[in-house]
Amino acid sequence: MSHNSTYEKELAFQADRRKATTEFIKIISDLWYDKAIEVVLFRNQVIDKNVSDIINLHEYAGQFVQKPISIFDSVELLRAINDIKLPPSKLDIGKLTYEYHTEEENTYHNVKSFVLDKLRDADSYPAIEPKDVVLYGFGRIGRLLARELMAKTGKGNQLRLRAIVTRGQLTPEILEKRAALLRTDSVHGEFSGTVEVDAQNHLLLINGTSVHLISADNPEDIDYSKFGISDALVIDNTGAFRDEKALGRHLKAKGISKVLLTAPGKNIPNIVHGVNHREFDPDQVDIYSAASCTTNAITPLLKVVEDSLGIVKGHIETIHAYTNDQNLVDNIHSKYRRGRAAALNMVVTETGAGKAVAKALPVLTGKLTSNAIRVPVPNGSLAILNLELNSTTTPEGINTIVKKYALEGDLVEQIKYSLSNELVSSDIVGTSAPAIYDSKATIVSPDGRSIVLYIWYDNEFGYAHQVIRLSKYIAKVRRFTYY
């Protein structure tokens, strides 16, 4: 075969693959906006992704399961999903495609019979009532939550962002500044939607949907019912209220029934979704904490190691992006070292993540120490877990264990398994999993009793998604899922 003939065939294949990917994107959008069915590819978001993004995600999926995951197969399965009746759902097309080709050839007559069998439990899934959400505070996490809640509103079957509470006057200039910060972010780029201001009515029109801007100094003083808000979940991301008594002030406001703190809390359940959220019944508990970004990054991996090999003791060192708590230039600060210019220095400081883990995994109480180094990057952090084990392992052994947890079970949303030899901090920005396991960096001592694991995390975006996952659990709007 001539080189030209081979090249022509390659061009034809690329055209067919991109055409199939275009159909993939259309069906994904139809399922989401018409039926409230969200499709992911091994937990990676595919809504609002372009053709190249979808092709690259299929390449990653094939490497992850060590079996080709074809866009043509994915489209065939999506057609079948689109043809059957399902409740609001979240489905992993990567897992379905993988399973379809690993089943015995004669098990199913066709793709539709396979899909019907795999998703048969959807018929008995209880209906959900949408939940109103109020963001109390509008900083880094608050704006990311607003972006994600509005971008993924779909038909509004789950969480509905109704209001944002801030301090200070709501002048037209301030409203426009708030809108501008939501539209464009120096780290996360432009919002994939529209943000307009209705200054007269104190509204942000996000993707054409009205979100009230409310100014208040005290949470208990707000009457949310005046804005048509009832039985709402308040997500407090101000950091001003940290314990049960202070956060309980939100519950005194008319229209609020649940509170979630986006920071470690005192005398309230500290939750890492996927690890311990089921231990607290939303019918019995009104105030929750989503712990910290670092706690959400390390706890899933620590649970994997503890459950599989046992942990004797360990130390956690976090290499953390600088935060708004630090000074931009050298100046007075209440804490040691944080007064030095954040973008020019590596800064040793404390973290409570080692102790905080024990709130989600009590078995690790007293076994972990921790410290942090703030470094000159605006986002994207790394946790280094240095652990002494009860059982012996190898680099291949621990990687195989983590990969299994990333593929199936209760932690599939929490752990992303990286196969890259070239992974750096900027690569993980925009990852929805709170923990990215760097399989190529794993170290095991010669006797197999000590391991060093490298866990990357987008300390803003990944954490915000954990907050949303926990919010859906608290609000009891979790959909039928298959992954």
C-alpha positions, 0 to 999 in steps of 0.5 A: 500500500502506498504512503498516499493511500495510507494517508488518505485512509487516515484522513477518512478515519479522522473525518469519521471520528470527528463526525461521530464526536459531533453526534456524541456532543449533540446527544449529550446536550439533548439528554441533559437539557431535554431529560435531565440526564447528565453523561460523564466519561469516567467521571470527566465532564463532557457537557460543553466540551469541544470535539478535541476534548471528547476525543482526548477523553476517550484516549484517556479512558482507553489507557485507564481501562487498558482497552480501547474505548471507541467514540463510535461505540459510545455514540451507539450506546448513547443512541440506545440511552436516548431511546429509553425512558429514564428519570433524571440520572448521571451515567458514565458512558465510559464504564458502560462502553467498557462493560459492553465489550467485556461481557460475553458475546451472547449475553445480550441480543443488541445494545438496547438490551444491554442498556436496559439491563444495566439501567434497570434499577432506574425505574424504582428510583424515587422522585426528587424535589428541587432544592433552593440554594443560597450562597452566603458570601461570594469569594473564590469558592462562592463564585465557583459554586455559582458558576457550576450550579448555573452551568449545570442547572439543566431543567432545574431538577436538583439544586436551584441557585436563588440568591447570593448574600454579601455585605455592603451596599449594592450600588450599580457599580458594585453589582457590575463588579460582582458580575465581572468577577463571575464572568471572567476568572484569572485562573479558571477562565471565562464563564461558559454562559452569560451574566447580566445585571439588573441594578434596579431589582438587585439581580444577576441574570445568569444564563437568563435566570434571575439570582437575587443579590442580598446585602446583610450584616446578620444572617438571621435578619434576612427574610428569604420568603420575600424573594420566593425562597423556601426550605432552602440550603444556605452554603456559607463560604464566608469563613466568618461562622465556624461553629454550631451556634454561629452557623445556627443563626442561618436557621433563624432566617425565614426560608432556610432549613439547612446549612453547609459550611465550606470550611472545617467546623466545630461541634458539627459533622465534618464531611468528606463526601464519598467517605463519611457522608452517609453517617449523617441523615439529612432528616436528622442533621441541619448543619454540616461542614464540607471540611477543607480542600486538603482534607477532601484531597487526602481522606479518600486515599487514606481510606483506600490505604487503611482499608487495604493495607492498614496504616501504622502512622504517617506524615502529610506535607501539603504543597499548597497554592497561596490564598487570599489569607496571605499578603501580596507584598510584605506586611504585618500578618497575625500568623508567622511567615504569612506576612511575606509576599505570597507570589515571591516566597515558599512559606512554611505554615501549619495545616490542620488536615492531619487532625481533620482526617480523623473526623471522617476516619476515626480509625486514624486518630493520633496516627498522622502529623501534618504541615504545609508549604504555601508556594507561588502558584495561584491554584493547584496543590499537592499533598505528599502522604508518607505512610508506614503500613501494617502490610507490605506492598509494591509500587505495582500493588498500591497502584493496582489497589488505587486504580480499582477504587478509582474505577468502581465503588464509593470513591469513583467521584473522589479519585482520579487516577493519573497515567501521565509521566508529565503531570504538573500543577497547571495540568490539574486545574479544572479537575472535578475530582478532589484527589488526583493520584499520581501513579507515576510518582509512587514510592515504596521502600525496599521492605514494602512497609513504607510508601510515599503517595503524591496526590494533586488537587485543584484546591478551588475547583475540585473542592467546589465539586465536593461541596456540590456533591455534599449539597445534593446529599443534604438536599436529597436531590441525588439522582439515579447514578451509574458509574 
